[in-house]
Each structure stands twice: as structure tokens, then as C-alpha cells.
Amino acid sequence: MTKEVIVAGFGGQGIVSSGIILAYAGMFEDRHVTFFPSYGAEMRGGTANCSVVISSSPVASPIVAEPDVLIIMNEPSLLRFEPRLKPNGLLLYNKTLIKSEPKRSDITIIPVPANAIAEELGQGRIANMVMLGVLAKKTGILQLATLKKAQRIRYKKASEEQLSLNDQALERGYSFL
């Protein structure tokens, strides 16, 4: 089993952190993983994306040309990455910030009001955690408990209150479907 994932959006939306969390979670579940970030020089507010490969066998390359799964957090990223998704792939997109509809009919599309859910929890910047929860539920590629453990490694300097809020966002995403 191999899943190739691209997470894309603006800098500051937790795009690269999402990829790191997925990679850590994959390692915690004894999978082979690669992580490859890409972001503009301006970072916060600029474009950002990362590729993550999670596999039960060794991974030859971190480059993902045609992902199995896209997690899209903003409009420009939808326009850029939707055409690259494999036929029968999975597109999770942030319905709160993306007003246009995906164009393809040969993929599974799940609109997630990620920012709206995050705001309900009290912090818009945890929308990425909502999306990771949805990914875990829909694909079964990683366990929710493992994502919770991985986010604690990624955000090791965060307060327990913030880590708990991240866990709540993961849970809300997981229960979204």
C-alpha cells in the first residue's frame, strides 16, 4: 500500500507542518515515508506545498507527480494541483476559503469547511488539523491516535492547551464524515 499526498495552500496555513505530521505519523506506524516541502521566499502568505509518500515498502523518490490525495487549503492551489490528481483520486478542499468548485468528475471530492470548524473551536489557524482528521477517516492510511502523537512531536514547544486544541481539531475532522 502506497499513498502519495500533496498538501497545498498559503504559507501560514500549516501546510509544511501538515506534511511533517503525516511523515511522523507514518514512521510511528512503521511505514516508509518521504517528505518534500516547497514554498515561496515570502513564506507566510506566499504559496506553499509539500509532498508526502507513505508506503508499506521502500519509497524510491520523494517527488509526487500524480498524487492519490490532495489536501487543498486555498483557491490558487486548487487551480494548480487539481489537474495533477490521479483518476479516482481523493480531493479534500477547504470549502471555507475556496469559492469555486473543482472541475473534475473522475475523482472523489470532499468539501470541508475547515476554517469554519477551526473558528468554532476558537482558532482559525488549526484548519490544517481539521483536514488531517478528515484524511485519516476517509483513507484509513493513518490512525487518529498516531496523528495526535505526531502533532505533539511537531509542535513540541506548544502549550498543552494548544496541543489539546489541535487534538480537538483532528477529532472534529475525523467525525466530519
N, C-alpha and C positions, 0 to 999 in steps of 0.2 A: 504494500500500500504506500503510495506516494501522493502527497498533495502539495501543489505549488500555489502559493498565495502571494498576491500583491496587495499592499495596503497603501492608499494614496490620499493626499489632501494637502492642506496648507501647513507650513511649519507652525508649531504651537498647538496643533491638534492631537499631539501624541502619536503621530504616525510612526516614527522611528521607535519610540518606546513600545508601541504595539508589536512591532516586529521582534524586538528584543524579548518581550514577554512570551510571544509564540515560540521563539527559539529555545528559551529556557524551559518552557513547559514541555516541549518536545524532548529535550535532553532528560528532564526529570522522568519522562515516561519511556526512557531507554530507546529513543528513536535517533536516527541520524538526522541532523539539521544543518542548514546553511542559512545565513542571514546576510543580505546585501543592501545597505542603505544608499539612497541618492537624494540629495537636497540641494537647493539653490544656495548661493553665497549669502543671501539675505536671511536665511533660516526662518525665524518667526515671521509668518506672513507670506513667505515665499513658498514655492511648491516643494513638496517632499513626497517621497515614496520609498518603499522598501520591498524587497522580495524575500520570502521565506519558503524554504523547501523542508518538509517534514516527511520522513520516509522510514520504512522498516528495513531498508537496505542502504548501503553507502550512496551518497549523492555525488555525482560527477561534477556538477557545476552549480554555482550559486545564481547564475543568470536564469531568469524566468522570462521566456519569450511569450508563451501562451499559458497563462495561469489557469488552474482549475477553479480558483476562487478569487474574487475581487472584493475588497472592502474599500468603498469609496466614500470619502468624507466631504467632498466639495464638487461643485459644478465643473470646473476645468478638468478635474481628474476623471470625471465620468466621460467627458468628451474624448479625452486622451486614451483611456485604458479599456473602455467597453469593447472596441473593435478587436482587442487582443485576446479577450476571454475565449477559452476553448468552447466549441459547441457542446451543449449540455452542461456548461459550467454554471457556477453559482455567483450571482452578483448581489451583494449586500450594499445598500447605499443609504446615506444619511438623508432621509426624506425632509428633515427639518431645514436643512441648508440647500438642498438640491431641488429646484422647482421643475426642471424639465423631466420628462420620462425617458427611461432607457429605450433605445430603438429596436433592439434585437428581440426576435421571437423564438430563438433556438436555445435559450438559456433560462435558468430559474432566477427570477428576480424577487428580491425581498426588500421592500422599502421599510426602513427602520427610523422612527422619529428619535434618533439617538440624542440630539441636543435637547429636545423637549423632555425626554426621560431624565437626562442628566440634570437639567434645571429643576425638575420635580424633586430630585434628590438633594438639590441645593448647590450644585456646582457644574456649570456647563462644560468645564474642561475635562470631565470624565466621560464624555460621549464615546471616546475610543474604547473604554472599558465595557460600555453597553454593547458595542459592536462585537467585541471579543466573546462576550457571553452568548450572543446570537450565533456566532460562528461555531462555538462549542456545541450548542444544542443542535443546530442544523446538520453539521457534518459528522459529529461524533469523533472527530480527529483527535481532540484533546479533552480531558476531563475538566470540569469546572473547578474542582478542588486543586488541580495542578496549576491552572491559571491563577488561582488565588495565591498559591505558593510562589509562583514565578513573579507576580507583580510585587511581592514583598522583597524579592531579590533586586528587581529593577529599581524600586523606589526605597531602597534600604535606609535612606536618611529621612524619609517621610514620617510624620507623626502617626501614632496608632489610629487617631481619629481619621486621618486621610486614608490610611490603608483600609480601614473599615468601610469608609465611603466607597472606595474602589471595589471592595468585595460586594457591596450592595449593588453597584452598577453592573458588575458581572452577573449577579443573580437576576437583576431586572432584565438584562439582555437575554439570559438563559430562559427565563419564563415568558419572554415576549411571544414566542411561537406557540 
